[in-house]
């Protein structure tokens, strides 16, 4: 094993949604994880407002990078590369991160790596539990997506087995929290109420679990509607809504489906490891049920600590460091933000290096050439 000094020192920038994350990693060791969140600025709207998020990233970027460098005890000149989330995410928000990463990389003369947000969520586990086994089965659950992914090589080969066909798990949590008047974001608050409720109090539906349904796809819109209707019926009858029981029963329906499908995918593909990531992986019941079901099935579960599950710069830096360690081609300066970057592209080498990816990501790039904030 190379001495830690030989391992790549990489700074990662994450701005796909409402968190400005900057992380610094040496190899698989986390040195700094600085986050500036604009979640409070969105709370009054009950959801993330893209323009508000973009402006917040712009204001937070330089101070957050400086804080991370200070925390890591390194200077910008020490870095071996700069990694940034190139997609998927909110286009305007991504642009701020990509532009900042380009500016720093260009000014410092360092290689630039545009990486995939979802692949980063998988790679972050290396910071907690060491190198990822190959292949890795990953269940990613967050506000915008629920996916089952099989990765043979996190820098080049990520295959989607299943994904959300309507509402992602995180969206369902937000919407049910709104119906229950618990505020935004919904995940943490429902988790808290659910701990004091009965998960078997109300039999809510388990989406896409019938024999004819897609084995690895997820659907939570039927569940969301069913819970909302149940609550409305109670209110219409003038009865009090048992918030704790509703939270627990709704949460159970979500995590039951997520863990059942993930364990099934591991068995079907002959993979003895399951990694769970994304914001909803911070949910205490999801962690507990996954642990229980994996133990029964002889599968080793890897879940990073909650702070590494939500969006952060450390995960981007982790994947960037892996790109450097495996000598992957750096991104070219025409790297652009791609709000719908497919998970099959863990990183974007850029056109000048790789003509296979020439299906143009330039639609956003044309905009990024102008100063959006003049």
N, C-alpha and C positions, 0 to 999 in steps of 0.2 A: 504493500500500500504506500502510495506517495505521501510524503510528509504534508501536513496541512498547508504549508506555504505554497506547495506546488498545485494545490487544488484551485480551480478558477474562482475568482472573486467577482461576483456579478451583482449589479443593482437592477431591481425589477420595479416597473411602474404599472399600476393597475387602475384604470379609470373607466371600467365598462358600465358602471351604474352610478351609485351615489356615494361611493367611498373612494377617496384618493389614497391609494395604498402605495407605500414605497418600502421595499424590503431589500436587505443586503445579505447575501449568502456566500459562504466559502465552501465549495463542494456541496456537501449535504449538511453543513452546519449553519444554523441561523444566527446571524450577528445583529441584525436590527429589523424591526417590523414596525414602521410608523404609519399610522392611519389618521386621516382627517375625514370625518364623516359629515355629510350634509343632511343626514336623515331627519334632523329636527326641522330643517327648512322645508321638508316635503310633508311632514306630519300633518300640517294644517290643510293640505290638499288631499290627504288620505291615500297618497301614492306618490311615486317618483315622477317629478316633472323634469323632462330632459333638459330644457333650457336652464332651469335652476341648477341642475347637476353640473352642466358644462361650465357655467360661470363659477360655481364653487370650486371645481377642479382647477380652473385657471388661477384663482386666488390662492389655493392651498398648495399648488405644485412645488414652487421653489422652497418655501419654508419646510414642507414635509421632507423633501430630498435632503435639505441641510440637516434636519433633525435626525434622519436615518444615518447619514454619514458620521455625525457626531456620536450617535449611540453605538455605532459599529467601531468607532475609533479608527476610521480609515479616511483617506482623502480621495477625492474624485479621480485623481491621477493614478491611484493604486488599482483602480478597477480594470478587469480583463474584458468587460463587455457590459452592454446595457440591454436589458430585455424589456419588452413592453407588450401589453395585451393589444393585439391588432384586431381582435374580434372573437366571438360575437359579443354584441352589447349595443348600447345606445350610440348611434353614429356620432353625434356631436360630442358626447362624453369621451368616446374612444379617440376622436381626433385630437383632443387636448393632450392626452397621454402620448399618442404617437408623435405629435409635433414636438413635445418636450423631450422625448427620448431621442429623436433625431437631432435636436439642437445640442443636447449634452454629448451624444456619441460623436457628432461632427466636430464640436469644439474641442473634445478631448482626444480625438483621433482613435476612438475605440469602436470595435464591431457592434453592430446593431442587430438585435434578434426580435422580430415580430412574432409573438407566440399566441397560441390558442388558449382562450380563457378556460375551456373545459379540460384540456390536457393539463393546464396548470393546477387545476383543482385536484387532479390525480397525483401529480408530481410532488405536491406540497407534503405528502405523507413521508417522503424521504427525509424530511427535516426532523421528523419525530421517530420514525421506526427504521431508518436506514434504507439502503437501496431497495427499489421496488422489485418484487419477484417478477420473472417473465415466464409466462404471461401474467398480467394482472387483470382481474375482473373488478370493475369499478361501478358503483351505484352513485351517481351524482344527483343530488336533490337540492334545488334552490328555488328562488323566487321565479325565475324564468324558465327553468327546465328540470325535467326528471329524465335521466337517461341511464341505460345499462350499456357500458362500454367494455370492450375487450382489447387490451393493449399488449402487443408483443414487444414493442419498443416505444417508449413514451415520446421519443423525439421524431419518430417517423411512421409509426404504425398503430393507429387507434381505429378500431372498428365498432360502429354502433350496432348493438343487437336490438335495442328497443328504445323508444322515447315517448314523450308525452304527445298525445294527439289533440289535446285541447288545453285545459288549465294545468299548469305545473303544480306540484304539491305546495310550494311556497305561496303561489297566488291563491290557492284554496284557503290556506291559513289566514292570509290577509283579508279575504272576502268574508269568511265566517267571523273573524274578529270584528269586522265592521258591522255585520248584522247584530252581533252581540254587544255593540257599543264599547268594545275594549280598546279601541285605538289602533294605531299603526306604528311599527310593523306588527303583524299578527302572531308570528311564530313564537317568540319568547313568552308573550302574555298567555297564549292558549296553553303552552307547555306548563306554565305556572298554575293556572286554574285546574288543569287536567289532573295534576298530582293529588288534588283533594276530591276528585270526582270518581265515578264508577264507569270504567270503560265498557262495561256490559249493560249499562242502563238502557241504552237505546240502540236498536239494531239498524245502523245505517248501512247502505249498500256498499259492496266491494266492487269497484269498477273493473271491467275487462278480466274477470276471473272465471268466466264460463269455459266449457270445453272447446267451443268454437272460436273463442277470442284469441287475439294475437298474444302469444305466450309472454312476450317481454315488453309490450307497449303499456303505457299508463294513461288513464283517463280519470280526472277528478271533477269534471263539470257536473256529472250526474249526482255525485256525492254532495257537492256544494249546493246544488239546487234542492236536493232532498233535505239537507240540514236546515237551509233557509226556510223551506216550507214548513218544516216541523216547528221551528221557532215562531213563525208567523201564526200558525194555527193555535199555539199556546197563547200568544198575545191576543188573538182575536177572541179566544174564549175567556179572556180576562184573567188567565192564570199566570203565575210567576214562572219565568223561564229558569230552569235549574242550570245556571251557567257552568258550574263545575262538571256536572254530568254530561252536558252537551259537549263541552270542550274535550272531556276524556273519551267519549264515545266517537266523536268526529276524528280525533287524533288517532285512536285505535284503528279506525277504518283505513286511514291513510298509511300508517306504518305497517299494518298487517299486509296490505297489498305490496308495498315496497319491498319488505323483507322476504315475503313469500316468493316473489318473482326473482329477486336477486339470488336467493339460495338455489332456486330451480335452475337458473342460468349457469351457476357454478357447477352443479351436478351434470347438466347436459353437456357442458363444454369440457368437463374433466379438470376444472381449475380448483385448487384447494385453498385459495386465498380470496378474500373479498375485502375491497377497500371502499369505504363510504366517505364521500366528500360533498362539498357544497353547503350553503347556509343552513338548510334544514337538517344537516348531519349534526348540528349542535343540539337537536331535540333529544331530550333525555330518554323518552320512551322509545324512540327509534333506535338509539344506541343499545338500550337494554334488551329489546326484543330481537335485534339483529344478533346480539351476543348469544342469547338463549338458542336461537334457531341455528346459528353457525356451529355452536358447540355440539348440538344434536346431530348435525350433518357432517361433523369432522372437518369443518372449514375454519381456517384461521382468519379472524377479523382484524382489520387495521382501520382505525378511525383516528384522525388527528385531533388534537385538543380543540375545543369549540372555537377559540380565537383564530385558528388556522383554517377552519371550515368556511367561515364567512369570507367575503372578498377581501383580499389583502395583497400587498406587494411581494411578500415573502414567497408566495406560490409561483409568481411570475419569475422571480429571481432563481427559484429552485429549478424551474424548467430551463431557464437561460443557462444556468451553470451546467446542466446536463447536455445542452446543445454544444457548449464550449468543450466539455470533457469528451464528447463523442465526435468532435471535429465536424459538426454540421455547418453547412454553408451559411454565412451571415446574410441577413436581409440586405437588399440593395436600397439605395437612398430613395427609390421611388415607392418604397413601402407605403401602403395606404391603409386606413382603417376600413374594415369590412364587417358591417353590422351583422351579416349572416354567414360569417366564415364557418365552413363545415368542420366538424370535429375530426374528419379524416385528414385534415391539414393541421398537424400539431404546430407547424411553424411555416412562415411565409418567406421563402428565400428571396423573392423579388424577381422581376422579369429578366433583368440582365443576366442572371445566373441560370434561370430555369425556365425554359420555354414551355415545359409541360403545364405550367401554371398560368399560361397566358390568357385563360378566360378572364377577361379584364376585371381587376379589382379597382379600375381607375375611375369608376363613376364618382367615388367619394374623393379620390385624389385630386380631381379637377377643382373641387371646392377648397381643399386644404391648401392649394397654392396661394389662395388669397387670404388676407388676414380677416378671419371671420369677426373679429372683435374691434375693427377699426372704427 
